[in-house]
């Protein structure tokens, strides 16, 4: 079964649906890979092999009985350890929740079960999904960080332990790890996937997203998870795009891209700046360099106010239960949040609408924005999770974004290119992202170009 574990999720899904392979065989292949790699990567906070195999056998029995199968039948999926699961611990990356057993599934966990996925295990997260690093190491170089806070979710897919995983982002917690680990990370727009049953950091910012090995894989999982739940007031009962179908479709015209450096371009290292310039050159007249209005200089301080004030409010129960057991990172964040005035918090909320008005003007002409997903290669430092500075604007504005593994740095480590879309245009962005991946793959190497 060595071959099956390296297949993309969409191909695995189709073979499972046709009965060419069994869910049990896929689960065994993933567990074999875990046995090979987990000792050096440490992507999982909790993994019970017997439980994985029992789920797989139940799914095979269900199919053999002629019952209808779900859209993710037999696919192993990793879940970030801030997502409640009734049959596994959810410890939120903190000793304060060691052994915690939720009473019911989060919305996304229940949706995965209903669609026939194998809930493979809980992937590591930084403490309360903030900055304190996890035990996880980068699969490409174990001396380097995988990023955070969705460290284990990105690393488990990059190492071939699972074909799909679920993470979350409040600042750069998905797209930075995707960039560092060389996988596709997709953060849909704010409110697309219900957050019911997850730890809350900052309601205006928190977003659930997915990791996969291809744009199509990310589209498949996000399509299943999107929806409405009354427990999440930022979701709405509206018709949803067929994301996988959209991702696989051909754009009606060649996409146009806005290459935006953002106000923090100087944070990108020479490798990342060079990769962005090279991509813009490859796209030619399909790409223009565009400057954001001066008002975007307010994005980073506005985001920080919303995030830190959210920490002070939402993480208060942990602070009261065990202040001394929180990291200095977390203590500082909560203390900073306590000092933010209500008037400044409300002003920060206003900046979301102001900045989105500016982005709307960009998207009247361009299909997508191109910008770095991270400052460069994953830092060779396991005491940090890296800098989320290139994700902040898009998290504040709540727009959909992906990190695409389109380049490598001087040390051979992945560099993710971030592609950003308009609000409510997840399907269009996925289609554009897949076009871009195919276009780059079909292009000659730099030295071969005229």
RAMOKA-V695697 format. One record per residue. N is the residue number from 1. RES is the residue in three letters. SS is DSSP state (a for helix, b for strand, c for the rest). PHI is phi in radians with two decimals (* if undefined). PSI is psi in degrees with one decimal (NA if undefined). Layout:
n->N res->RES ss->SS phi->PHI psi->PSI
n->N res->RES ss->SS phi->PHI psi->PSI
This chain:
n->1 res->UNK ss->c phi->* psi->13.2
n->2 res->UNK ss->a phi->-0.99 psi->-40.2
n->3 res->UNK ss->a phi->-1.13 psi->-39.5
n->4 res->UNK ss->a phi->-1.08 psi->-35.4
n->5 res->UNK ss->a phi->-1.27 psi->-15.3
n->6 res->UNK ss->c phi->-1.70 psi->-1.8
n->7 res->UNK ss->c phi->-1.30 psi->151.1
n->8 res->UNK ss->c phi->-1.14 psi->156.0
n->9 res->UNK ss->a phi->-1.08 psi->-38.4
n->10 res->UNK ss->a phi->-1.11 psi->-42.1
n->11 res->UNK ss->a phi->-1.19 psi->-41.2
n->12 res->UNK ss->a phi->-1.04 psi->-46.3
n->13 res->UNK ss->a phi->-0.99 psi->-44.6
n->14 res->UNK ss->a phi->-1.17 psi->-40.5
n->15 res->UNK ss->a phi->-1.19 psi->-37.4
n->16 res->UNK ss->a phi->-1.11 psi->-43.5
n->17 res->UNK ss->a phi->-1.12 psi->-34.1
n->18 res->UNK ss->a phi->-1.43 psi->-5.9
n->19 res->UNK ss->c phi->1.37 psi->16.0
n->20 res->UNK ss->c phi->-1.30 psi->-27.1
n->21 res->UNK ss->c phi->-2.41 psi->160.0
n->22 res->UNK ss->c phi->-1.78 psi->156.4
n->23 res->UNK ss->a phi->-1.08 psi->-34.8
n->24 res->UNK ss->a phi->-1.13 psi->-41.0
n->25 res->UNK ss->a phi->-1.15 psi->-39.6
n->26 res->UNK ss->a phi->-1.14 psi->-44.5
n->27 res->UNK ss->a phi->-1.08 psi->-42.6
n->28 res->UNK ss->a phi->-1.10 psi->-39.0
n->29 res->UNK ss->a phi->-1.12 psi->-41.9
n->30 res->UNK ss->a phi->-1.15 psi->-40.2
n->31 res->UNK ss->a phi->-1.15 psi->-35.2
n->32 res->UNK ss->a phi->-1.09 psi->-42.8
n->33 res->UNK ss->a phi->-1.11 psi->-39.2
n->34 res->UNK ss->a phi->-1.06 psi->-44.2
n->35 res->UNK ss->a phi->-1.05 psi->-33.1
n->36 res->UNK ss->a phi->-1.34 psi->-37.5
n->37 res->UNK ss->a phi->-1.98 psi->-24.1
n->38 res->UNK ss->a phi->-1.12 psi->-30.1
n->39 res->UNK ss->a phi->-1.06 psi->-32.4
n->40 res->UNK ss->a phi->-1.74 psi->-24.2
n->41 res->UNK ss->a phi->-1.62 psi->-43.2
n->42 res->UNK ss->c phi->0.95 psi->60.0
n->43 res->UNK ss->c phi->-1.52 psi->-15.1
n->44 res->UNK ss->b phi->-1.91 psi->136.3
n->45 res->UNK ss->b phi->-1.51 psi->-28.4
n->46 res->UNK ss->b phi->-2.66 psi->132.8
n->47 res->UNK ss->c phi->-2.68 psi->122.8
n->48 res->UNK ss->c phi->-2.08 psi->105.0
n->49 res->UNK ss->a phi->-1.05 psi->-39.6
n->50 res->UNK ss->a phi->-1.11 psi->-39.0
n->51 res->UNK ss->a phi->-1.16 psi->-39.9
n->52 res->UNK ss->a phi->-1.05 psi->-47.7
n->53 res->UNK ss->a phi->-1.17 psi->-35.7
n->54 res->UNK ss->a phi->-1.13 psi->-40.4
n->55 res->UNK ss->a phi->-1.08 psi->-44.1
n->56 res->UNK ss->a phi->-1.11 psi->-44.2
n->57 res->UNK ss->a phi->-1.09 psi->-40.8
n->58 res->UNK ss->a phi->-1.07 psi->-39.8
n->59 res->UNK ss->a phi->-1.18 psi->-38.7
n->60 res->UNK ss->a phi->-1.14 psi->-41.9
n->61 res->UNK ss->a phi->-1.10 psi->-39.7
n->62 res->UNK ss->a phi->-1.06 psi->-45.9
n->63 res->UNK ss->a phi->-1.16 psi->-42.8
n->64 res->UNK ss->a phi->-1.11 psi->-25.9
n->65 res->UNK ss->c phi->-1.36 psi->-0.3
n->66 res->UNK ss->c phi->1.41 psi->15.5
n->67 res->UNK ss->c phi->-1.45 psi->154.8
n->68 res->UNK ss->c phi->-1.17 psi->142.4
n->69 res->UNK ss->c phi->-1.85 psi->158.0
n->70 res->UNK ss->c phi->-1.49 psi->175.1
n->71 res->UNK ss->c phi->-1.23 psi->-15.9
n->72 res->UNK ss->c phi->-2.09 psi->26.1
n->73 res->UNK ss->c phi->-0.91 psi->118.8
n->74 res->UNK ss->c phi->1.43 psi->1.1
n->75 res->UNK ss->c phi->-1.52 psi->123.2
n->76 res->UNK ss->b phi->-1.26 psi->134.5
n->77 res->UNK ss->b phi->-2.30 psi->128.4
n->78 res->UNK ss->b phi->-1.49 psi->145.7
n->79 res->UNK ss->b phi->-2.15 psi->126.9
n->80 res->UNK ss->b phi->-0.97 psi->139.0
n->81 res->UNK ss->c phi->-1.38 psi->35.4
n->82 res->UNK ss->c phi->-2.09 psi->6.5
n->83 res->UNK ss->b phi->-1.79 psi->117.5
n->84 res->UNK ss->c phi->-1.13 psi->137.0
n->85 res->UNK ss->c phi->-2.37 psi->130.5
n->86 res->UNK ss->c phi->-1.28 psi->-20.9
n->87 res->UNK ss->c phi->-1.89 psi->5.4
n->88 res->UNK ss->c phi->-2.51 psi->154.2
n->89 res->UNK ss->c phi->-1.11 psi->153.0
n->90 res->UNK ss->c phi->-2.31 psi->107.8
n->91 res->UNK ss->c phi->-1.91 psi->-0.4
n->92 res->UNK ss->c phi->0.99 psi->22.4
n->93 res->UNK ss->c phi->1.19 psi->20.3
n->94 res->UNK ss->c phi->-2.36 psi->143.1
n->95 res->UNK ss->a phi->-1.11 psi->-21.1
n->96 res->UNK ss->a phi->-1.17 psi->-20.1
n->97 res->UNK ss->a phi->-1.98 psi->20.4
n->98 res->UNK ss->c phi->-1.00 psi->128.4
n->99 res->UNK ss->c phi->1.34 psi->6.1
n->100 res->UNK ss->c phi->-1.11 psi->130.2
n->101 res->UNK ss->c phi->-2.09 psi->104.7
n->102 res->UNK ss->c phi->-1.10 psi->155.8
n->103 res->UNK ss->c phi->-1.49 psi->-22.3
n->104 res->UNK ss->c phi->-2.59 psi->162.4
n->105 res->UNK ss->c phi->-1.24 psi->147.3
n->106 res->UNK ss->c phi->-1.14 psi->163.3
n->107 res->UNK ss->a phi->-0.93 psi->-47.1
n->108 res->UNK ss->a phi->-1.21 psi->-34.9
n->109 res->UNK ss->a phi->-1.15 psi->-42.6
n->110 res->UNK ss->a phi->-1.11 psi->-38.6
n->111 res->UNK ss->a phi->-1.15 psi->-41.0
n->112 res->UNK ss->a phi->-1.06 psi->-45.6
n->113 res->UNK ss->a phi->-1.06 psi->-44.5
n->114 res->UNK ss->a phi->-1.09 psi->-28.0
n->115 res->UNK ss->c phi->-1.68 psi->10.5
n->116 res->UNK ss->c phi->1.49 psi->13.1
n->117 res->UNK ss->c phi->-1.29 psi->154.1
n->118 res->UNK ss->b phi->-1.61 psi->117.2
n->119 res->UNK ss->b phi->-1.34 psi->96.6
n->120 res->UNK ss->b phi->-1.27 psi->-37.5
n->121 res->UNK ss->b phi->2.99 psi->176.3
n->122 res->UNK ss->b phi->-1.79 psi->123.0
n->123 res->UNK ss->b phi->-1.54 psi->152.4
n->124 res->UNK ss->c phi->-1.15 psi->149.1
n->125 res->UNK ss->c phi->-2.38 psi->151.4
n->126 res->UNK ss->c phi->-1.10 psi->164.4
n->127 res->UNK ss->a phi->-0.94 psi->116.5
n->128 res->UNK ss->a phi->0.89 psi->31.5
n->129 res->UNK ss->a phi->1.06 psi->35.7
n->130 res->UNK ss->c phi->-1.99 psi->-129.0
n->131 res->UNK ss->c phi->-1.78 psi->-26.0
n->132 res->UNK ss->c phi->-1.04 psi->121.6
n->133 res->UNK ss->c phi->-1.08 psi->154.6
n->134 res->UNK ss->c phi->-1.57 psi->-176.5
n->135 res->UNK ss->c phi->-1.35 psi->-11.3
n->136 res->UNK ss->c phi->-1.24 psi->144.4
n->137 res->UNK ss->c phi->-2.10 psi->156.8
n->138 res->UNK ss->b phi->-1.23 psi->127.0
n->139 res->UNK ss->c phi->-1.08 psi->-23.7
n->140 res->UNK ss->c phi->-1.42 psi->-23.3
n->141 res->UNK ss->b phi->-2.89 psi->107.0
n->142 res->UNK ss->c phi->-1.27 psi->-0.6
n->143 res->UNK ss->c phi->-1.53 psi->-2.9
n->144 res->UNK ss->c phi->-1.97 psi->153.0
n->145 res->UNK ss->c phi->-1.22 psi->148.4
n->146 res->UNK ss->c phi->-1.53 psi->-2.7
n->147 res->UNK ss->c phi->1.61 psi->-174.1
n->148 res->UNK ss->c phi->-2.95 psi->166.7
n->149 res->UNK ss->c phi->-1.55 psi->-10.6
n->150 res->UNK ss->c phi->-1.48 psi->52.6
n->151 res->UNK ss->a phi->-1.10 psi->-55.1
n->152 res->UNK ss->a phi->-1.17 psi->-31.6
n->153 res->UNK ss->a phi->-1.13 psi->-43.5
n->154 res->UNK ss->a phi->-1.25 psi->-44.7
n->155 res->UNK ss->a phi->-1.17 psi->-36.2
n->156 res->UNK ss->a phi->-1.16 psi->-36.1
n->157 res->UNK ss->a phi->-1.28 psi->-43.0
n->158 res->UNK ss->a phi->-1.08 psi->-34.4
n->159 res->UNK ss->c phi->-1.48 psi->-0.5
n->160 res->UNK ss->c phi->1.33 psi->17.8
n->161 res->UNK ss->c phi->-1.38 psi->-32.2
n->162 res->UNK ss->c phi->-2.45 psi->151.8
n->163 res->UNK ss->c phi->-1.38 psi->-22.8
n->164 res->UNK ss->b phi->-2.50 psi->153.0
n->165 res->UNK ss->b phi->-2.66 psi->164.4
n->166 res->UNK ss->b phi->-2.04 psi->137.3
n->167 res->UNK ss->b phi->-2.38 psi->-172.3
n->168 res->UNK ss->b phi->-2.45 psi->160.8
n->169 res->UNK ss->b phi->-2.49 psi->130.7
n->170 res->UNK ss->c phi->-1.97 psi->-32.2
n->171 res->UNK ss->c phi->-2.24 psi->-79.0
n->172 res->UNK ss->c phi->-2.31 psi->29.1
n->173 res->UNK ss->c phi->-1.28 psi->-9.8
n->174 res->UNK ss->c phi->-1.98 psi->-50.3
n->175 res->UNK ss->a phi->-1.31 psi->-27.9
n->176 res->UNK ss->a phi->-1.20 psi->-49.1
n->177 res->UNK ss->a phi->-1.05 psi->-36.1
n->178 res->UNK ss->a phi->-1.08 psi->-41.9
n->179 res->UNK ss->a phi->-1.12 psi->-48.1
n->180 res->UNK ss->a phi->-1.13 psi->-34.8
n->181 res->UNK ss->a phi->-1.68 psi->-6.2
n->182 res->UNK ss->c phi->1.29 psi->36.2
n->183 res->UNK ss->c phi->-2.12 psi->171.6
n->184 res->UNK ss->b phi->-1.47 psi->124.7
n->185 res->UNK ss->b phi->-2.03 psi->132.2
n->186 res->UNK ss->b phi->-2.19 psi->117.0
n->187 res->UNK ss->b phi->-1.83 psi->103.2
n->188 res->UNK ss->c phi->-1.11 psi->174.2
n->189 res->UNK ss->c phi->-1.12 psi->159.2
n->190 res->UNK ss->c phi->-1.03 psi->128.3
n->191 res->UNK ss->c phi->1.55 psi->2.5
n->192 res->UNK ss->c phi->-1.33 psi->-42.1
n->193 res->UNK ss->c phi->-1.93 psi->122.2
n->194 res->UNK ss->c phi->-1.07 psi->140.2
n->195 res->UNK ss->c phi->-1.77 psi->10.1
n->196 res->UNK ss->c phi->-1.00 psi->127.3
n->197 res->UNK ss->c phi->1.60 psi->18.7
n->198 res->UNK ss->b phi->-2.10 psi->155.5
n->199 res->UNK ss->c phi->-1.08 psi->139.4
n->200 res->UNK ss->c phi->-1.75 psi->131.2
n->201 res->UNK ss->c phi->-1.85 psi->-60.4
n->202 res->UNK ss->c phi->-2.54 psi->109.3
n->203 res->UNK ss->c phi->-0.97 psi->-39.2
n->204 res->UNK ss->c phi->-1.25 psi->-11.5
n->205 res->UNK ss->c phi->-2.06 psi->-34.5
n->206 res->UNK ss->c phi->-1.00 psi->131.7
n->207 res->UNK ss->b phi->-2.52 psi->138.5
n->208 res->UNK ss->b phi->-1.60 psi->140.4
n->209 res->UNK ss->b phi->-2.49 psi->-173.5
n->210 res->UNK ss->b phi->-2.40 psi->155.9
n->211 res->UNK ss->b phi->-2.12 psi->142.7
n->212 res->UNK ss->b phi->-2.73 psi->-178.9
n->213 res->UNK ss->c phi->-1.63 psi->-6.9
n->214 res->UNK ss->c phi->-2.61 psi->165.4
n->215 res->UNK ss->a phi->-1.09 psi->-40.4
n->216 res->UNK ss->a phi->-1.08 psi->-40.6
n->217 res->UNK ss->a phi->-1.07 psi->-44.4
n->218 res->UNK ss->a phi->-1.09 psi->-39.7
n->219 res->UNK ss->a phi->-1.13 psi->-42.1
n->220 res->UNK ss->a phi->-1.00 psi->-50.4
n->221 res->UNK ss->a phi->-1.22 psi->-42.6
n->222 res->UNK ss->a phi->-1.12 psi->-36.6
n->223 res->UNK ss->a phi->-1.07 psi->-40.1
n->224 res->UNK ss->a phi->-1.20 psi->-37.0
n->225 res->UNK ss->a phi->-1.48 psi->-22.9
n->226 res->UNK ss->c phi->-1.14 psi->155.6
n->227 res->UNK ss->c phi->2.74 psi->-162.4
n->228 res->UNK ss->c phi->-2.14 psi->138.9
n->229 res->UNK ss->c phi->-2.51 psi->131.6
n->230 res->UNK ss->c phi->-1.10 psi->-19.9
n->231 res->UNK ss->c phi->-1.31 psi->-9.9
n->232 res->UNK ss->c phi->-2.12 psi->106.0
n->233 res->UNK ss->c phi->-1.22 psi->-9.4
n->234 res->UNK ss->c phi->-1.61 psi->-0.3
n->235 res->UNK ss->c phi->-1.71 psi->158.3
n->236 res->UNK ss->c phi->-2.43 psi->146.3
n->237 res->UNK ss->c phi->-1.39 psi->79.6
n->238 res->UNK ss->c phi->-2.17 psi->160.3
n->239 res->UNK ss->c phi->-1.15 psi->142.7
n->240 res->UNK ss->c phi->-1.92 psi->150.4
n->241 res->UNK ss->c phi->-1.18 psi->150.7
n->242 res->UNK ss->c phi->-1.49 psi->89.9
n->243 res->UNK ss->a phi->-1.13 psi->-40.8
n->244 res->UNK ss->a phi->-1.17 psi->-43.5
n->245 res->UNK ss->a phi->-1.07 psi->-42.1
n->246 res->UNK ss->a phi->-1.12 psi->-43.7
n->247 res->UNK ss->a phi->-1.06 psi->-35.0
n->248 res->UNK ss->a phi->-1.48 psi->-9.1
n->249 res->UNK ss->c phi->-1.38 psi->162.2
n->250 res->UNK ss->c phi->-1.63 psi->129.6
n->251 res->UNK ss->c phi->-1.00 psi->140.6
n->252 res->UNK ss->c phi->-1.11 psi->-29.1
n->253 res->UNK ss->c phi->-2.42 psi->163.6
n->254 res->UNK ss->c phi->-1.06 psi->131.4
n->255 res->UNK ss->c phi->-1.13 psi->148.8
n->256 res->UNK ss->c phi->-1.92 psi->135.3
n->257 res->UNK ss->b phi->-2.08 psi->143.1
n->258 res->UNK ss->b phi->-1.84 psi->112.9
n->259 res->UNK ss->b phi->-1.46 psi->111.3
n->260 res->UNK ss->c phi->-2.06 psi->119.6
n->261 res->UNK ss->c phi->-1.34 psi->-26.9
n->262 res->UNK ss->c phi->1.21 psi->165.6
n->263 res->UNK ss->c phi->-1.16 psi->-6.6
n->264 res->UNK ss->c phi->-1.97 psi->26.2
n->265 res->UNK ss->a phi->-0.96 psi->-32.8
n->266 res->UNK ss->a phi->-1.17 psi->-12.5
n->267 res->UNK ss->a phi->-1.37 psi->-18.6
n->268 res->UNK ss->c phi->-1.34 psi->136.4
n->269 res->UNK ss->c phi->-1.39 psi->176.7
n->270 res->UNK ss->a phi->-1.08 psi->-37.2
n->271 res->UNK ss->a phi->-1.09 psi->-46.9
n->272 res->UNK ss->a phi->-1.18 psi->-43.4
n->273 res->UNK ss->a phi->-1.06 psi->-41.1
n->274 res->UNK ss->a phi->-1.15 psi->-39.9
n->275 res->UNK ss->a phi->-1.11 psi->-40.5
n->276 res->UNK ss->a phi->-1.15 psi->-43.6
n->277 res->UNK ss->a phi->-1.12 psi->-39.0
n->278 res->UNK ss->a phi->-1.14 psi->-42.0
n->279 res->UNK ss->a phi->-1.12 psi->-42.4
n->280 res->UNK ss->a phi->-1.06 psi->-41.0
n->281 res->UNK ss->a phi->-1.14 psi->-39.0
n->282 res->UNK ss->a phi->-1.09 psi->-36.4
n->283 res->UNK ss->a phi->-1.36 psi->-18.5
n->284 res->UNK ss->a phi->1.03 psi->-128.1
n->285 res->UNK ss->a phi->-1.31 psi->1.8
n->286 res->UNK ss->a phi->-1.53 psi->0.6
n->287 res->UNK ss->b phi->-2.40 psi->129.5
n->288 res->UNK ss->b phi->-2.11 psi->143.9
n->289 res->UNK ss->b phi->-1.39 psi->127.4
n->290 res->UNK ss->c phi->-2.20 psi->135.7
n->291 res->UNK ss->c phi->-1.70 psi->136.6
n->292 res->UNK ss->c phi->-1.31 psi->151.1
n->293 res->UNK ss->c phi->-1.00 psi->155.5
n->294 res->UNK ss->a phi->-1.01 psi->-24.5
n->295 res->UNK ss->a phi->-1.07 psi->-21.6
n->296 res->UNK ss->a phi->-1.21 psi->-10.9
n->297 res->UNK ss->a phi->-1.10 psi->-18.0
n->298 res->UNK ss->a phi->-1.50 psi->-6.7
n->299 res->UNK ss->a phi->-1.12 psi->-47.7
n->300 res->UNK ss->a phi->-1.15 psi->-46.6
n->301 res->UNK ss->a phi->-1.13 psi->-34.5
n->302 res->UNK ss->a phi->-1.15 psi->-44.4
n->303 res->UNK ss->a phi->-1.05 psi->-43.9
n->304 res->UNK ss->a phi->-1.09 psi->-40.1
n->305 res->UNK ss->a phi->-1.08 psi->-45.4
n->306 res->UNK ss->a phi->-1.11 psi->-40.7
n->307 res->UNK ss->a phi->-1.24 psi->-47.6
n->308 res->UNK ss->a phi->-1.21 psi->-39.0
n->309 res->UNK ss->a phi->-1.12 psi->-37.0
n->310 res->UNK ss->a phi->-1.09 psi->-41.7
n->311 res->UNK ss->a phi->-1.02 psi->-48.5
n->312 res->UNK ss->a phi->-1.04 psi->-37.7
n->313 res->UNK ss->a phi->-1.39 psi->-51.2
n->314 res->UNK ss->a phi->-1.44 psi->-25.0
n->315 res->UNK ss->c phi->-1.72 psi->11.6
n->316 res->UNK ss->a phi->-1.00 psi->-40.7
n->317 res->UNK ss->a phi->-1.02 psi->-38.4
n->318 res->UNK ss->a phi->-1.23 psi->-39.7
n->319 res->UNK ss->a phi->-1.09 psi->-38.9
n->320 res->UNK ss->a phi->-1.30 psi->-31.0
n->321 res->UNK ss->a phi->-1.34 psi->-33.7
n->322 res->UNK ss->a phi->-2.84 psi->60.8
n->323 res->UNK ss->a phi->-0.93 psi->-43.2
n->324 res->UNK ss->a phi->-1.22 psi->-15.0
n->325 res->UNK ss->a phi->-1.67 psi->0.0
n->326 res->UNK ss->c phi->-1.50 psi->149.9
n->327 res->UNK ss->c phi->-1.20 psi->162.8
n->328 res->UNK ss->a phi->-1.10 psi->-35.2
n->329 res->UNK ss->a phi->-0.94 psi->-50.1
n->330 res->UNK ss->a phi->-1.24 psi->-40.8
n->331 res->UNK ss->a phi->-1.04 psi->-44.3
n->332 res->UNK ss->a phi->-1.10 psi->-40.6
n->333 res->UNK ss->a phi->-1.12 psi->-44.4
n->334 res->UNK ss->a phi->-1.15 psi->-41.9
n->335 res->UNK ss->a phi->-1.13 psi->-38.8
n->336 res->UNK ss->a phi->-1.11 psi->-41.8
n->337 res->UNK ss->a phi->-1.11 psi->-34.2
n->338 res->UNK ss->a phi->-1.14 psi->-22.6
n->339 res->UNK ss->c phi->-1.58 psi->-5.1
n->340 res->UNK ss->c phi->-1.38 psi->129.8
n->341 res->UNK ss->c phi->-1.38 psi->151.1
n->342 res->UNK ss->a phi->-1.02 psi->-39.6
n->343 res->UNK ss->a phi->-1.12 psi->-35.7
n->344 res->UNK ss->a phi->-1.28 psi->-35.1
n->345 res->UNK ss->a phi->-1.11 psi->-45.5
n->346 res->UNK ss->a phi->-1.15 psi->-35.6
n->347 res->UNK ss->a phi->-1.14 psi->-37.3
n->348 res->UNK ss->a phi->-1.11 psi->-38.8
n->349 res->UNK ss->a phi->-1.06 psi->-39.7
n->350 res->UNK ss->a phi->-1.07 psi->-34.9
n->351 res->UNK ss->a phi->-1.10 psi->-26.6
n->352 res->UNK ss->a phi->-1.03 psi->-47.4
n->353 res->UNK ss->a phi->-1.20 psi->-39.3
n->354 res->UNK ss->a phi->-1.09 psi->-46.3
n->355 res->UNK ss->a phi->-1.25 psi->-35.1
n->356 res->UNK ss->a phi->-1.13 psi->-31.3
n->357 res->UNK ss->a phi->-1.10 psi->-38.5
n->358 res->UNK ss->a phi->-1.15 psi->-40.9
n->359 res->UNK ss->a phi->-1.16 psi->-36.8
n->360 res->UNK ss->a phi->-1.01 psi->-36.2
n->361 res->UNK ss->a phi->-1.19 psi->-37.2
n->362 res->UNK ss->a phi->-1.09 psi->-42.4
n->363 res->UNK ss->a phi->-1.37 psi->-6.2
n->364 res->UNK ss->c phi->-1.24 psi->-21.4
n->365 res->UNK ss->c phi->-1.96 psi->-29.8
n->366 res->UNK ss->c phi->-2.05 psi->145.5
n->367 res->UNK ss->c phi->-1.30 psi->-33.2
n->368 res->UNK ss->b phi->-2.76 psi->158.8
n->369 res->UNK ss->b phi->-1.76 psi->138.9
n->370 res->UNK ss->b phi->-1.94 psi->132.3
n->371 res->UNK ss->b phi->-2.82 psi->161.7
n->372 res->UNK ss->b phi->-1.08 psi->148.3
n->373 res->UNK ss->c phi->-1.58 psi->-18.8
n->374 res->UNK ss->c phi->-2.76 psi->164.1
n->375 res->UNK ss->c phi->-1.14 psi->-22.7
n->376 res->UNK ss->c phi->3.05 psi->-150.8
n->377 res->UNK ss->c phi->-1.14 psi->160.8
n->378 res->UNK ss->c phi->-1.02 psi->129.9
n->379 res->UNK ss->c phi->-1.04 psi->140.7
n->380 res->UNK ss->c phi->-1.43 psi->64.8
n->381 res->UNK ss->c phi->-2.78 psi->112.6
n->382 res->UNK ss->c phi->-1.47 psi->2.1
n->383 res->UNK ss->c phi->-1.65 psi->2.9
n->384 res->UNK ss->c phi->-2.33 psi->158.7
n->385 res->UNK ss->c phi->-1.89 psi->7.3
n->386 res->UNK ss->c phi->1.58 psi->-177.7
n->387 res->UNK ss->c phi->-1.89 psi->122.5
n->388 res->UNK ss->c phi->-1.51 psi->16.1
n->389 res->UNK ss->c phi->-1.02 psi->-29.5
n->390 res->UNK ss->c phi->-1.48 psi->-0.6
n->391 res->UNK ss->c phi->-1.84 psi->-12.7
n->392 res->UNK ss->a phi->-1.09 psi->-47.6
n->393 res->UNK ss->a phi->-1.01 psi->-44.1
n->394 res->UNK ss->a phi->-1.32 psi->-29.5
n->395 res->UNK ss->a phi->-1.22 psi->-40.7
n->396 res->UNK ss->a phi->-1.07 psi->-44.5
n->397 res->UNK ss->a phi->-1.39 psi->-13.1
n->398 res->UNK ss->c phi->1.24 psi->26.1
n->399 res->UNK ss->c phi->-1.61 psi->156.4
n->400 res->UNK ss->c phi->-1.26 psi->147.8
n->401 res->UNK ss->b phi->-2.71 psi->151.3
n->402 res->UNK ss->b phi->-2.24 psi->153.1
n->403 res->UNK ss->b phi->-1.87 psi->125.7
n->404 res->UNK ss->b phi->-1.98 psi->130.4
n->405 res->UNK ss->b phi->-1.37 psi->81.5
n->406 res->UNK ss->b phi->-1.90 psi->-4.8
n->407 res->UNK ss->b phi->-2.63 psi->170.2
n->408 res->UNK ss->b phi->-2.36 psi->150.1
n->409 res->UNK ss->c phi->-1.54 psi->-175.5
n->410 res->UNK ss->c phi->-1.10 psi->-25.3
n->411 res->UNK ss->c phi->-1.66 psi->9.5
n->412 res->UNK ss->c phi->1.41 psi->5.2
n->413 res->UNK ss->c phi->-1.45 psi->152.2
n->414 res->UNK ss->b phi->-1.12 psi->148.7
n->415 res->UNK ss->b phi->-2.19 psi->121.5
n->416 res->UNK ss->b phi->-1.58 psi->134.1
n->417 res->UNK ss->b phi->-1.69 psi->126.6
n->418 res->UNK ss->b phi->-1.56 psi->131.1
n->419 res->UNK ss->b phi->-2.12 psi->125.5
n->420 res->UNK ss->b phi->-2.06 psi->139.5
n->421 res->UNK ss->c phi->-2.09 psi->175.8
n->422 res->UNK ss->c phi->-1.33 psi->157.8
n->423 res->UNK ss->c phi->-1.00 psi->134.3
n->424 res->UNK ss->c phi->1.31 psi->10.2
n->425 res->UNK ss->c phi->-2.07 psi->45.4
n->426 res->UNK ss->a phi->-1.05 psi->-44.9
n->427 res->UNK ss->a phi->-1.09 psi->-44.2
n->428 res->UNK ss->a phi->-1.11 psi->-39.9
n->429 res->UNK ss->a phi->-1.14 psi->-42.4
n->430 res->UNK ss->a phi->-1.09 psi->-41.0
n->431 res->UNK ss->a phi->-1.08 psi->-43.6
n->432 res->UNK ss->a phi->-1.16 psi->-39.1
n->433 res->UNK ss->a phi->-1.12 psi->-42.5
n->434 res->UNK ss->a phi->-1.16 psi->-39.0
n->435 res->UNK ss->a phi->-1.04 psi->-43.5
n->436 res->UNK ss->a phi->-1.13 psi->-44.0
n->437 res->UNK ss->a phi->-1.03 psi->-45.6
n->438 res->UNK ss->a phi->-1.16 psi->-37.9
n->439 res->UNK ss->a phi->-1.14 psi->-44.0
n->440 res->UNK ss->a phi->-1.17 psi->-40.9
n->441 res->UNK ss->a phi->-1.10 psi->-32.9
n->442 res->UNK ss->a phi->-1.51 psi->-5.8
n->443 res->UNK ss->c phi->-1.50 psi->148.2
n->444 res->UNK ss->c phi->-1.16 psi->157.5
n->445 res->UNK ss->c phi->-1.09 psi->154.3
n->446 res->UNK ss->a phi->-0.90 psi->-41.6
n->447 res->UNK ss->a phi->-1.25 psi->-16.6
n->448 res->UNK ss->a phi->-1.62 psi->-6.9
n->449 res->UNK ss->c phi->-1.43 psi->147.4
n->450 res->UNK ss->c phi->-1.19 psi->NA
